[in-house]
Amino acid sequence: MSTNQGNEQQKNHLKEKQRKRRTWVTLLFIIIGFLVYAYGVDTTAVTLEKIEDEQRQTNLFRILRALAHPDILERDTEEVSVEAEIFVPCGDTQPAAPDTSGPYLVLDPPCADPETDIQISGFGFAPGTSGPLFFIPPSEVTLGLGDFVVDDDGTFTVTVTLKDRPSDEVQHIRATARQEVGALHFTETAKKTLDFALETVFMALLATTIGTILAVPLSFLASRNLMRPIKSPMVSIALAVIGLPIGLFVGAMAAQLARSGIEFLTGNILLDLLGIAVLVAILWFILKTLFPEVEPEEPPGPSERILHVFLGVVAALAAVGALFLLADLLIGIGEGLGNTDTWFKAEDVEGDVPAGPLHFIALFIFTLGDILRVAIPIGASLIAAGAFAQLGSVLGRFVVARVPTVVDKALRYITAALAGAVVAAGLGMAVEWLYQLDDLMRTLWIPMAVGALLGMLLAFLTRKADQVATGLTIYYLSRTLFNTLRSIEPLVMAIIFVVWVGIGPFAGALALALHTTAALAKLYSEQVESISLGPIEAVQATGANRLQTIMYAVVPQIVPPYISFTLYRWDINVRMSTIIGFVGGGGLGLLLQQNVNLLNYRAAAVQMFAIAIIVATMDYVSARLRERLV
């Protein structure tokens, strides 16, 4: 019994210690929380003295009342201005008697010293009208005296204080009565807000479209489950890296050669059409030759392979040339439509001739051609870089599988050193361009030497049988790039694009498109990583290659969530586009910033009202689309 009592006392003692410990820990957290919030209040300068300031309250109430009366509807205004003569100070000359055949003013007294009170009475005005009173000195500068409201009998009486503008010449008191007439109609502020609201919606639409097109292929590069199995020998990777700059150069030269070859056809729509037809026919004939419907029984020999390579080069040049002609054709059609006297006519430079109702179609066709003309050399360079990298990778695998270990080791050192030098040279040139050091020894030759040594060190650490995880390397690089771009706010991106393309919605669309690409690529890649592996294994069991596996096993699983993410991003872009104009990115934000800076809060209220409607509408539309499509 004594033993049980001792155990019970010990348990009670432990419980008491734990209770005290919890009490002290709780007290410690309370003290820490108190200190944290005390410092936070001090840092954020929380004070109620400014709230109680009467001037601040007056300004706040004025802004709130203005926001509560948005400048949306108005009536046309008629003004009637009446003047009366006055001498300040009094002199020998008496003011002229008022003309009582219409509205007129009577001053009491008709002359007075500066900064004295006089009584202004108005007669014959339209009942219910109102307006301001002005003092007009000989300099004809308009100085406000106050406001008046006309009674039901057409009269008013106001006491005002004269301005300190003494003169021997006659001066005037002006009353401007304003009366609303006609039916209610939208104000210019409302019409301008509607234009900018449409600009906001379509800016978000273009940004989402561009971002989606770019993010879909990039998302596969950032998917771990798809990239982890990709492994290559060192020689194959090194030759692929070496092939990248070669491909960029060859692609740029090929685009320039193709453009020079079709230069004589440009500038005429009929010649453009003829050139496109001829080049497409050549391309079709070459593709039929390279990919016949019936596979040959025997594999092609060396001469046939050389011929196939030659035909492939000709086909690539023909495709690039046809695209250049298509770009010139679109530009010509757009210019032709914009210069005619039809509905497609564009607005002239001076703005004297208004644009036709369908001028945006001509502008769109012209812009498509212009974009295609600029994108062709870039696309050709990138495609050629990818082709040469793939060629280097295949060549590396072919060589490694057929050479002895000694030769493979020498090739690993040589190719790895060259690849390291190429990568280091690219980084060094980027540093030289950014910081303008004007020292090639530090930005080119030394980095190339260091890169070559690092490449040889990497080759030393690998063996012939080793397979380097190239897929995971690309995965981590892609994720790092996407996370970096996502960490930069679109407002910051818009500042850069405003400098590049100027103030307007184009800069905002580019900023949103870049941020959308990074955000959607991350969301898409995470969805790819969560797909079921069963369909992938089933398709691979049939002997399908990597591209076929993605098309038939991956894509069917990701289409619904891709649509959902895209609609969600469109909703986000609409919200962002409403404020990105604060840095010059166009849209409602630009108009809202201008009105706030001008203290025109009634106009700003219209933009706030439009933003609320757009956001709510897009939220509803996107939710309904997700319900139907996903």
KEGUVO-137456 format. One record per residue (C-alpha): chain; residue in one letter; residue number from 1; z, x, y. Coordinates in steps of 0.02 Angstrom, whole numbers. Layout:
BEGIN
  mol  type  seq       w       u       v
    A     A  NUM       Z       X       Y
...
// end
This chain:
BEGIN
  mol  type  seq       w       u       v
    A     M    1       0       0       0
    A     S    2      40     142     118
    A     T    3    -129     221      79
    A     N    4    -221      61     125
    A     Q    5    -123      48     286
    A     G    6    -168     228     329
    A     N    7    -353     195     298
    A     E    8    -345      39     403
    A     Q    9    -261     132     545
    A     Q   10    -392     268     534
    A     K   11    -532     140     542
    A     N   12    -451      56     690
    A     H   13    -432     225     774
    A     L   14    -618     264     746
    A     K   15    -668      93     812
    A     E   16    -560     121     965
    A     K   17    -641     291     995
    A     Q   18    -815     216     975
    A     R   19    -771      75    1094
    A     K   20    -708     199    1225
    A     R   21    -863     306    1198
    A     R   22    -976     155    1224
    A     T   23    -877     110    1378
    A     W   24    -896     283    1452
    A     V   25   -1081     291    1405
    A     T   26   -1110     121    1486
    A     L   27   -1016     177    1640
    A     L   28   -1117     337    1645
    A     F   29   -1281     239    1636
    A     I   30   -1221     124    1774
    A     I   31   -1181     275    1884
    A     I   32   -1349     356    1845
    A     G   33   -1439     192    1880
    A     F   34   -1344     173    2043
    A     L   35   -1392     349    2099
    A     V   36   -1575     325    2047
    A     Y   37   -1594     162    2143
    A     A   38   -1496     229    2291
    A     Y   39   -1616     376    2302
    A     G   40   -1763     258    2277
    A     V   41   -1708     145    2419
    A     D   42   -1688     297    2532
    A     T   43   -1857     368    2481
    A     T   44   -1949     204    2510
    A     A   45   -1859     176    2677
    A     V   46   -1796       2    2634
    A     T   47   -1719     -74    2791
    A     L   48   -1698    -250    2859
    A     E   49   -1687    -199    3041
    A     K   50   -1876    -203    3060
    A     I   51   -1885    -373    2977
    A     E   52   -1766    -445    3106
    A     D   53   -1865    -373    3253
    A     E   54   -1930    -519    3359
    A     Q   55   -2093    -433    3404
    A     R   56   -2132    -399    3222
    A     Q   57   -2092    -578    3177
    A     T   58   -2207    -640    3315
    A     N   59   -2349    -531    3252
    A     L   60   -2317    -587    3073
    A     F   61   -2319    -771    3118
    A     R   62   -2478    -747    3220
    A     I   63   -2565    -665    3070
    A     L   64   -2503    -797    2948
    A     R   65   -2562    -938    3061
    A     A   66   -2732    -854    3078
    A     L   67   -2746    -831    2890
    A     A   68   -2702   -1015    2869
    A     H   69   -2853   -1062    2978
    A     P   70   -3001    -973    2898
    A     D   71   -3158    -971    3003
    A     I   72   -3265   -1071    2881
    A     L   73   -3325   -1228    2973
    A     E   74   -3365   -1257    3156
    A     R   75   -3459   -1368    3276
    A     D   76   -3579   -1313    3411
    A     T   77   -3495   -1284    3578
    A     E   78   -3556   -1337    3750
    A     E   79   -3487   -1245    3901
    A     V   80   -3473   -1301    4081
    A     S   81   -3423   -1167    4207
    A     V   82   -3363   -1212    4382
    A     E   83   -3314   -1090    4520
    A     A   84   -3215   -1105    4680
    A     E   85   -3206    -979    4822
    A     I   86   -3042    -895    4870
    A     F   87   -2990    -756    4989
    A     V   88   -2858    -631    4933
    A     P   89   -2775    -602    5055
    A     C   90   -2811    -737    5185
    A     G   91   -2927    -694    5327
    A     D   92   -3019    -775    5470
    A     T   93   -3152    -850    5356
    A     Q   94   -3116   -1010    5262
    A     P   95   -3181   -1040    5084
    A     A   96   -3329   -1158    5064
    A     A   97   -3291   -1339    5021
    A     P   98   -3320   -1383    4836
    A     D   99   -3471   -1482    4780
    A     T  100   -3398   -1646    4718
    A     S  101   -3561   -1710    4643
    A     G  102   -3505   -1640    4475
    A     P  103   -3351   -1555    4404
    A     Y  104   -3261   -1457    4539
    A     L  105   -3102   -1357    4575
    A     V  106   -2974   -1375    4713
    A     L  107   -2860   -1227    4753
    A     D  108   -2692   -1249    4837
    A     P  109   -2682   -1146    4943
    A     P  110   -2867   -1094    4965
    A     C  111   -2812    -916    5006
    A     A  112   -2658    -814    4964
    A     D  113   -2588    -640    4947
    A     P  114   -2607    -541    4786
    A     E  115   -2486    -581    4644
    A     T  116   -2435    -749    4717
    A     D  117   -2441    -917    4631
    A     I  118   -2573   -1047    4671
    A     Q  119   -2611   -1216    4598
    A     I  120   -2783   -1248    4523
    A     S  121   -2838   -1428    4500
    A     G  122   -2996   -1482    4411
    A     F  123   -3089   -1647    4434
    A     G  124   -3237   -1728    4349
    A     F  125   -3224   -1634    4185
    A     A  126   -3258   -1713    4015
    A     P  127   -3095   -1783    3944
    A     G  128   -3018   -1684    3803
    A     T  129   -3108   -1522    3843
    A     S  130   -3018   -1358    3866
    A     G  131   -3053   -1177    3909
    A     P  132   -3000   -1020    4002
    A     L  133   -2974    -984    4187
    A     F  134   -3041    -821    4260
    A     F  135   -3019    -723    4421
    A     I  136   -3185    -647    4479
    A     P  137   -3169    -506    4608
    A     P  138   -3320    -437    4704
    A     S  139   -3348    -313    4562
    A     E  140   -3382    -465    4451
    A     V  141   -3258    -404    4321
    A     T  142   -3189    -555    4227
    A     L  143   -2999    -559    4230
    A     G  144   -2906    -693    4132
    A     L  145   -2782    -806    4221
    A     G  146   -2736    -930    4084
    A     D  147   -2800   -1086    3996
    A     F  148   -2816   -1270    4040
    A     V  149   -2833   -1435    3947
    A     V  150   -2921   -1584    4028
    A     D  151   -2828   -1749    4027
    A     D  152   -2903   -1917    3979
    A     D  153   -2947   -1950    4162
    A     G  154   -3050   -1790    4173
    A     T  155   -2925   -1690    4276
    A     F  156   -2806   -1546    4250
    A     T  157   -2681   -1449    4354
    A     V  158   -2625   -1271    4315
    A     T  159   -2517   -1147    4411
    A     V  160   -2572    -966    4395
    A     T  161   -2531    -797    4472
    A     L  162   -2670    -710    4568
    A     K  163   -2722    -535    4517
    A     D  164   -2683    -385    4626
    A     R  165   -2862    -364    4688
    A     P  166   -2859    -377    4879
    A     S  167   -3029    -381    4965
    A     D  168   -3107    -437    5129
    A     E  169   -3250    -517    5032
    A     V  170   -3246    -687    4955
    A     Q  171   -3184    -696    4775
    A     H  172   -3194    -835    4646
    A     I  173   -3092    -935    4522
    A     R  174   -3194    -991    4371
    A     A  175   -3150   -1128    4247
    A     T  176   -3253   -1137    4086
    A     A  177   -3234   -1302    3995
    A     R  178   -3285   -1298    3812
    A     Q  179   -3323   -1450    3708
    A     E  180   -3371   -1462    3523
    A     V  181   -3526   -1566    3488
    A     G  182   -3628   -1609    3334
    A     A  183   -3582   -1606    3150
    A     L  184   -3479   -1476    3059
    A     H  185   -3575   -1329    2989
    A     F  186   -3536   -1160    2913
    A     T  187   -3493   -1022    3032
    A     E  188   -3586    -857    3038
    A     T  189   -3431    -779    2960
    A     A  190   -3444    -897    2811
    A     K  191   -3630    -864    2790
    A     K  192   -3603    -676    2798
    A     T  193   -3459    -690    2676
    A     L  194   -3571    -784    2554
    A     D  195   -3702    -646    2563
    A     F  196   -3570    -513    2531
    A     A  197   -3494    -617    2391
    A     L  198   -3661    -620    2300
    A     E  199   -3675    -434    2333
    A     T  200   -3504    -410    2254
    A     V  201   -3545    -509    2096
    A     F  202   -3711    -422    2067
    A     M  203   -3637    -252    2104
    A     A  204   -3513    -283    1964
    A     L  205   -3653    -348    1851
    A     L  206   -3762    -194    1876
    A     A  207   -3615     -77    1853
    A     T  208   -3565    -164    1691
    A     T  209   -3743    -161    1626
    A     I  210   -3769      24    1662
    A     G  211   -3597      69    1595
    A     T  212   -3625     -29    1435
    A     I  213   -3795      50    1401
    A     L  214   -3720     224    1420
    A     A  215   -3555     188    1333
    A     V  216   -3626     116    1170
    A     P  217   -3707     278    1106
    A     L  218   -3569     387    1179
    A     S  219   -3436     286    1089
    A     F  220   -3498     348     919
    A     L  221   -3471     528     975
    A     A  222   -3289     486    1016
    A     S  223   -3252     401     848
    A     R  224   -3148     511     735
    A     N  225   -3195     424     573
    A     L  226   -3381     452     605
    A     M  227   -3368     629     673
    A     R  228   -3239     702     552
    A     P  229   -3361     721     403
    A     I  230   -3487     819     509
    A     K  231   -3471    1003     467
    A     S  232   -3595    1146     482
    A     P  233   -3603    1332     444
    A     M  234   -3576    1454     586
    A     V  235   -3759    1509     593
    A     S  236   -3817    1328     605
    A     I  237   -3697    1291     749
    A     A  238   -3743    1450     842
    A     L  239   -3929    1416     830
    A     A  240   -3901    1237     889
    A     V  241   -3806    1301    1042
    A     I  242   -3944    1428    1078
    A     G  243   -4074    1292    1060
    A     L  244   -3995    1181    1194
    A     P  245   -4047    1280    1351
    A     I  246   -4215    1319    1272
    A     G  247   -4243    1134    1243
    A     L  248   -4193    1092    1421
    A     F  249   -4319    1216    1489
    A     V  250   -4458    1164    1370
    A     G  251   -4428     979    1407
    A     A  252   -4436    1007    1595
    A     M  253   -4595    1109    1578
    A     A  254   -4673     978    1462
    A     A  255   -4635     839    1587
    A     Q  256   -4711     942    1728
    A     L  257   -4864     980    1621
    A     A  258   -4888     798    1573
    A     R  259   -4871     744    1754
    A     S  260   -4997     873    1812
    A     G  261   -5118     816    1677
    A     I  262   -5121     635    1736
    A     E  263   -5109     671    1923
    A     F  264   -5292     626    1952
    A     L  265   -5260     450    1887
    A     T  266   -5112     408    2000
    A     G  267   -5127     309    2161
    A     N  268   -5242     175    2090
    A     I  269   -5181      28    1987
    A     L  270   -5340      14    1884
    A     L  271   -5339     199    1842
    A     D  272   -5156     186    1796
    A     L  273   -5194      46    1675
    A     L  274   -5342     140    1602
    A     G  275   -5239     299    1579
    A     I  276   -5095     204    1498
    A     A  277   -5215     120    1376
    A     V  278   -5295     286    1327
    A     L  279   -5130     377    1305
    A     V  280   -5053     235    1205
    A     A  281   -5206     234    1092
    A     I  282   -5190     422    1064
    A     L  283   -5004     402    1030
    A     W  284   -5034     261     907
    A     F  285   -5166     363     813
    A     I  286   -5051     514     800
    A     L  287   -4905     409     739
    A     K  288   -5015     327     606
    A     T  289   -5067     501     550
    A     L  290   -4891     573     546
    A     F  291   -4813     418     464
    A     P  292   -4942     340     347
    A     E  293   -4904     176     261
    A     V  294   -4929     255      89
    A     E  295   -4831     413      55
    A     P  296   -4940     558      -8
    A     E  297   -4914     609    -188
    A     E  298   -4898     794    -146
    A     P  299   -4791     869      -8
    A     P  300   -4887     939     141
    A     G  301   -4937    1120     136
    A     P  302   -4908    1252     272
    A     S  303   -5069    1212     365
    A     E  304   -5031    1026     363
    A     R  305   -4856    1058     428
    A     I  306   -4926    1162     572
    A     L  307   -5048    1020     609
    A     H  308   -4906     894     606
    A     V  309   -4806     999     729
    A     F  310   -4957    1012     844
    A     L  311   -4986     824     834
    A     G  312   -4803     794     870
    A     V  313   -4813     898    1028
    A     V  314   -4970     807    1084
    A     A  315   -4886     639    1049
    A     A  316   -4736     689    1154
    A     L  317   -4848     742    1299
    A     A  318   -4948     580    1284
    A     A  319   -4788     476    1286
    A     V  320   -4722     566    1440
    A     G  321   -4890     550    1528
    A     A  322   -4898     364    1488
    A     L  323   -4723     339    1559
    A     F  324   -4771     431    1719
    A     L  325   -4923     318    1737
    A     L  326   -4814     166    1705
    A     A  327   -4695     223    1842
    A     D  328   -4841     246    1963
    A     L  329   -4909      76    1912
    A     L  330   -4743     -11    1948
    A     I  331   -4727      78    2115
    A     G  332   -4904      27    2161
    A     I  333   -4875    -155    2112
    A     G  334   -4712    -161    2208
    A     E  335   -4790     -86    2364
    A     G  336   -4941    -200    2349
    A     L  337   -4836    -357    2337
    A     G  338   -4723    -301    2479
    A     N  339   -4868    -268    2597
    A     T  340   -4956    -435    2572
    A     D  341   -4934    -593    2674
    A     T  342   -4865    -690    2527
    A     W  343   -4690    -738    2478
    A     F  344   -4663    -561    2415
    A     K  345   -4684    -480    2585
    A     A  346   -4545    -360    2634
    A     E  347   -4459    -362    2804
    A     D  348   -4536    -242    2929
    A     V  349   -4440     -94    2998
    A     E  350   -4405    -176    3167
    A     G  351   -4349    -337    3084
    A     D  352   -4472    -441    3186
    A     V  353   -4560    -509    3031
    A     P  354   -4438    -589    2908
    A     A  355   -4450    -552    2723
    A     G  356   -4528    -675    2604
    A     P  357   -4416    -780    2490
    A     L  358   -4469    -677    2338
    A     H  359   -4468    -506    2420
    A     F  360   -4329    -449    2302
    A     I  361   -4451    -460    2155
    A     A  362   -4569    -336    2237
    A     L  363   -4423    -224    2280
    A     F  364   -4359    -234    2101
    A     I  365   -4529    -184    2029
    A     F  366   -4543     -39    2151
    A     T  367   -4365      18    2114
    A     L  368   -4396      13    1926
    A     G  369   -4546     125    1948
    A     D  370   -4451     243    2061
    A     I  371   -4305     254    1939
    A     L  372   -4424     284    1794
    A     R  373   -4514     422    1891
    A     V  374   -4350     512    1922
    A     A  375   -4279     481    1748
    A     I  376   -4429     542    1648
    A     P  377   -4402     731    1677
    A     I  378   -4215     712    1646
    A     G  379   -4243     612    1488
    A     A  380   -4378     731    1426
    A     S  381   -4263     880    1453
    A     L  382   -4117     797    1362
    A     I  383   -4225     740    1217
    A     A  384   -4304     912    1201
    A     A  385   -4131     992    1208
    A     G  386   -4071     878    1067
    A     A  387   -4229     913     966
    A     F  388   -4212    1102     984
    A     A  389   -4026    1093     943
    A     Q  390   -4065     992     787
    A     L  391   -4205    1114     743
    A     G  392   -4085    1260     762
    A     S  393   -3957    1172     653
    A     V  394   -4083    1135     515
    A     L  395   -4151    1312     525
    A     G  396   -3976    1382     510
    A     R  397   -3940    1279     354
    A     F  398   -4106    1331     279
    A     V  399   -4074    1515     309
    A     V  400   -3893    1515     252
    A     A  401   -3940    1432      88
    A     R  402   -4070    1565      47
    A     V  403   -4008    1734     109
    A     P  404   -3882    1849      27
    A     T  405   -3705    1869      93
    A     V  406   -3741    2032     185
    A     V  407   -3885    1957     283
    A     D  408   -3785    1798     317
    A     K  409   -3643    1902     386
    A     A  410   -3760    1996     504
    A     L  411   -3838    1833     559
    A     R  412   -3666    1757     591
    A     Y  413   -3619    1900     707
    A     I  414   -3786    1903     799
    A     T  415   -3806    1715     822
    A     A  416   -3622    1687     864
    A     A  417   -3629    1824     996
    A     L  418   -3786    1748    1073
    A     A  419   -3712    1573    1069
    A     G  420   -3550    1633    1149
    A     A  421   -3651    1722    1285
    A     V  422   -3753    1563    1317
    A     V  423   -3597    1455    1336
    A     A  424   -3510    1582    1447
    A     A  425   -3667    1599    1554
    A     G  426   -3672    1411    1580
    A     L  427   -3488    1406    1630
    A     G  428   -3511    1557    1744
    A     M  429   -3660    1479    1832
    A     A  430   -3558    1320    1858
    A     V  431   -3419    1423    1938
    A     E  432   -3547    1515    2046
    A     W  433   -3623    1352    2106
    A     L  434   -3454    1272    2144
    A     Y  435   -3369    1418    2231
    A     Q  436   -3522    1517    2293
    A     L  437   -3446    1686    2250
    A     D  438   -3615    1777    2263
    A     D  439   -3560    1899    2130
    A     L  440   -3664    1889    1971
    A     M  441   -3562    2027    1892
    A     R  442   -3408    1916    1891
    A     T  443   -3493    1749    1864
    A     L  444   -3632    1797    1741
    A     W  445   -3631    1967    1659
    A     I  446   -3444    1986    1627
    A     P  447   -3428    1806    1560
    A     M  448   -3578    1834    1448
    A     A  449   -3499    1992    1377
    A     V  450   -3332    1904    1350
    A     G  451   -3421    1755    1272
    A     A  452   -3517    1868    1153
    A     L  453   -3356    1954    1099
    A     L  454   -3270    1787    1070
    A     G  455   -3420    1728     970
    A     M  456   -3414    1885     861
    A     L  457   -3226    1859     837
    A     L  458   -3258    1681     779
    A     A  459   -3393    1744     661
    A     F  460   -3270    1872     592
    A     L  461   -3146    1734     553
    A     T  462   -3274    1632     455
    A     R  463   -3361    1660     291
    A     K  464   -3528    1605     221
    A     A  465   -3449    1460     128
    A     D  466   -3347    1403     278
    A     Q  467   -3398    1241     360
    A     V  468   -3348    1225     543
    A     A  469   -3290    1051     596
    A     T  470   -3423    1023     728
    A     G  471   -3396     835     725
    A     L  472   -3213     848     773
    A     T  473   -3257     974     909
    A     I  474   -3380     849     985
    A     Y  475   -3250     712     963
    A     Y  476   -3115     805    1061
    A     L  477   -3237     856    1197
    A     S  478   -3297     676    1216
    A     R  479   -3121     606    1222
    A     T  480   -3070     735    1350
    A     L  481   -3219     692    1460
    A     F  482   -3187     505    1448
    A     N  483   -3001     524    1486
    A     T  484   -3040     634    1636
    A     L  485   -3163     508    1708
    A     R  486   -3046     363    1674
    A     S  487   -2904     450    1765
    A     I  488   -3007     453    1926
    A     E  489   -2998     289    2020
    A     P  490   -3163     204    2064
    A     L  491   -3111     210    2247
    A     V  492   -3111     400    2239
    A     M  493   -3279     400    2149
    A     A  494   -3348     283    2281
    A     I  495   -3303     406    2419
    A     I  496   -3410     539    2334
    A     F  497   -3555     421    2303
    A     V  498   -3548     357    2483
    A     V  499   -3578     536    2541
    A     W  500   -3722     551    2417
    A     V  501   -3816     385    2435
    A     G  502   -3740     316    2595
    A     I  503   -3625     170    2637
    A     G  504   -3668      12    2542
    A     P  505   -3662     -78    2375
    A     F  506   -3768      55    2287
    A     A  507   -3627     181    2305
    A     G  508   -3502      54    2241
    A     A  509   -3611       9    2092
    A     L  510   -3630     192    2044
    A     A  511   -3443     222    2056
    A     L  512   -3403      69    1951
    A     A  513   -3539     113    1825
    A     L  514   -3468     288    1799
    A     H  515   -3291     223    1776
    A     T  516   -3355      82    1665
    A     T  517   -3446     206    1553
    A     A  518   -3288     306    1521
    A     A  519   -3177     153    1498
    A     L  520   -3295      60    1381
    A     A  521   -3335     216    1281
    A     K  522   -3150     235    1244
    A     L  523   -3128      52    1198
    A     Y  524   -3285      51    1092
    A     S  525   -3237     211    1000
    A     E  526   -3065     144     959
    A     Q  527   -3146     -11     887
    A     V  528   -3262      97     780
    A     E  529   -3110     192     716
    A     S  530   -3030      30     658
    A     I  531   -3177     -37     556
    A     S  532   -3169     -60     368
    A     L  533   -3228      89     265
    A     G  534   -3291     -17     121
    A     P  535   -3463     -58     194
    A     I  536   -3487     124     245
    A     E  537   -3453     185      68
    A     A  538   -3567      51      -4
    A     V  539   -3713      97     110
    A     Q  540   -3688     284      81
    A     A  541   -3690     253    -107
    A     T  542   -3871     195     -90
    A     G  543   -3921     364     -19
    A     A  544   -3930     311     163
    A     N  545   -3925     446     296
    A     R  546   -3803     450     441
    A     L  547   -3910     346     559
    A     Q  548   -3942     213     427
    A     T  549   -3756     208     387
    A     I  550   -3715     173     569
    A     M  551   -3850      40     585
    A     Y  552   -3810     -57     425
    A     A  553   -3624     -25     397
    A     V  554   -3546       8     568
    A     V  555   -3644     -95     694
    A     P  556   -3620    -266     608
    A     Q  557   -3431    -240     615
    A     I  558   -3422    -194     798
    A     V  559   -3541    -316     883
    A     P  560   -3411    -456     917
    A     P  561   -3276    -341     989
    A     Y  562   -3408    -246    1089
    A     I  563   -3460    -410    1170
    A     S  564   -3279    -454    1206
    A     F  565   -3243    -284    1285
    A     T  566   -3402    -293    1389
    A     L  567   -3358    -464    1460
    A     Y  568   -3181    -407    1494
    A     R  569   -3247    -254    1586
    A     W  570   -3365    -364    1688
    A     D  571   -3212    -464    1742
    A     I  572   -3123    -303    1791
    A     N  573   -3275    -240    1888
    A     V  574   -3283    -401    1988
    A     R  575   -3102    -375    2040
    A     M  576   -3133    -192    2081
    A     S  577   -3292    -227    2178
    A     T  578   -3197    -341    2297
    A     I  579   -3093    -194    2361
    A     I  580   -3205     -44    2332
    A     G  581   -3288     -83    2498
    A     F  582   -3134     -17    2588
    A     V  583   -3207     158    2565
    A     G  584   -3386     105    2606
    A     G  585   -3438      44    2434
    A     G  586   -3509    -121    2495
    A     G  587   -3461    -296    2442
    A     L  588   -3329    -408    2516
    A     G  589   -3208    -263    2534
    A     L  590   -3317    -184    2668
    A     L  591   -3323    -345    2769
    A     L  592   -3137    -375    2744
    A     Q  593   -3094    -200    2804
    A     Q  594   -3199    -222    2961
    A     N  595   -3115    -386    3008
    A     V  596   -2940    -320    2973
    A     N  597   -2975    -167    3081
    A     L  598   -3036    -282    3220
    A     L  599   -2881    -392    3200
    A     N  600   -2997    -539    3165
    A     Y  601   -2882    -620    3039
    A     R  602   -2969    -789    3037
    A     A  603   -3127    -704    2976
    A     A  604   -3025    -597    2855
    A     A  605   -2951    -757    2784
    A     V  606   -3126    -813    2737
    A     Q  607   -3155    -653    2638
    A     M  608   -2984    -670    2553
    A     F  609   -3026    -849    2508
    A     A  610   -3195    -794    2438
    A     I  611   -3115    -655    2336
    A     A  612   -2992    -777    2260
    A     I  613   -3133    -897    2213
    A     I  614   -3241    -759    2138
    A     V  615   -3100    -685    2035
    A     A  616   -3044    -855    1971
    A     T  617   -3222    -909    1931
    A     M  618   -3266    -749    1841
    A     D  619   -3103    -757    1743
    A     Y  620   -3148    -932    1686
    A     V  621   -3330    -889    1646
    A     S  622   -3286    -732    1549
    A     A  623   -3153    -825    1450
    A     R  624   -3277    -962    1404
    A     L  625   -3409    -835    1354
    A     R  626   -3285    -741    1245
    A     E  627   -3241    -905    1158
    A     R  628   -3424    -942    1120
    A     L  629   -3487    -767    1077
    A     V  630   -3339    -685     993
// end
